[in-house]
Amino acid sequence: MNFCSSTVNYHVQCKGLNGYQDMEISMSANAILPNGAVLLVSEPINPGGLAIYTRSIMQGLSEAAIPHPLLTSTRPESALLPSDELTNVKVFDGLFWSVWRPFIFRKLVAWAREQEPLLIHGLSARTTPVCSRLAQALEVP
């Protein structure tokens, strides 16, 4: 179990069999969190808004002691993420076309399953197809 001493609120919209469902996830002071990771999925991280957003998300998850592997198609420049976060980065060549290649996608699912994700979080709209298929394969939001 992980312990969190801060308050984090998320508004999540998940696509299910009956359309989209809204979920509110709130963690407050001294919450006991289940073991597992938040799997972050990103398009290539370049200087700008996405890099800032990714750093912020990763920093918050680190402070809450929540594992957060980052799945992306190209390795980010070392200046864009803190060096200790670069160990959490998994570069998956062909990430965005993997959903149409069953053999490749099975490799992606196998790796993701090893991370024991409780939640998959796409860092941009471009990651939606990958996040949706991964969430369906792993049966997580």
DAQUIHU-V52718 format. One record per residue. N is the residue number from 1. RES is the residue in three letters. OMEGA is omega as a letter, one per 30 degrees, with the letter a starting at -180 (none if undefined). Layout:
BEGIN
N_RES_OMEGA ; N_RES_OMEGA
END
This chain:
BEGIN
1_MET_l ; 2_ASN_l ; 3_PHE_a ; 4_CYS_a ; 5_SER_l ; 6_SER_l ; 7_THR_l ; 8_VAL_l ; 9_ASN_l ; 10_TYR_l ; 11_HIS_a ; 12_VAL_l ; 13_GLN_a ; 14_CYS_l ; 15_LYS_l ; 16_GLY_a ; 17_LEU_a ; 18_ASN_l ; 19_GLY_a ; 20_TYR_l ; 21_GLN_l ; 22_ASP_l ; 23_MET_l ; 24_GLU_l ; 25_ILE_a ; 26_SER_l ; 27_MET_a ; 28_SER_a ; 29_ALA_l ; 30_ASN_l ; 31_ALA_l ; 32_ILE_a ; 33_LEU_l ; 34_PRO_l ; 35_ASN_l ; 36_GLY_a ; 37_ALA_l ; 38_VAL_a ; 39_LEU_l ; 40_LEU_l ; 41_VAL_a ; 42_SER_l ; 43_GLU_l ; 44_PRO_a ; 45_ILE_l ; 46_ASN_l ; 47_PRO_l ; 48_GLY_a ; 49_GLY_a ; 50_LEU_l ; 51_ALA_l ; 52_ILE_l ; 53_TYR_a ; 54_THR_l ; 55_ARG_a ; 56_SER_l ; 57_ILE_a ; 58_MET_l ; 59_GLN_l ; 60_GLY_l ; 61_LEU_l ; 62_SER_l ; 63_GLU_l ; 64_ALA_a ; 65_ALA_l ; 66_ILE_l ; 67_PRO_a ; 68_HIS_l ; 69_PRO_l ; 70_LEU_l ; 71_LEU_a ; 72_THR_a ; 73_SER_l ; 74_THR_a ; 75_ARG_l ; 76_PRO_l ; 77_GLU_a ; 78_SER_a ; 79_ALA_a ; 80_LEU_l ; 81_LEU_l ; 82_PRO_a ; 83_SER_l ; 84_ASP_l ; 85_GLU_a ; 86_LEU_l ; 87_THR_l ; 88_ASN_a ; 89_VAL_l ; 90_LYS_l ; 91_VAL_a ; 92_PHE_a ; 93_ASP_a ; 94_GLY_a ; 95_LEU_a ; 96_PHE_l ; 97_TRP_a ; 98_SER_a ; 99_VAL_l ; 100_TRP_l ; 101_ARG_a ; 102_PRO_a ; 103_PHE_l ; 104_ILE_a ; 105_PHE_l ; 106_ARG_l ; 107_LYS_l ; 108_LEU_l ; 109_VAL_l ; 110_ALA_l ; 111_TRP_a ; 112_ALA_l ; 113_ARG_l ; 114_GLU_a ; 115_GLN_a ; 116_GLU_a ; 117_PRO_l ; 118_LEU_a ; 119_LEU_l ; 120_ILE_a ; 121_HIS_l ; 122_GLY_a ; 123_LEU_l ; 124_SER_a ; 125_ALA_a ; 126_ARG_a ; 127_THR_a ; 128_THR_a ; 129_PRO_a ; 130_VAL_a ; 131_CYS_a ; 132_SER_a ; 133_ARG_l ; 134_LEU_l ; 135_ALA_l ; 136_GLN_a ; 137_ALA_a ; 138_LEU_a ; 139_GLU_l ; 140_VAL_l ; 141_PRO_none
END
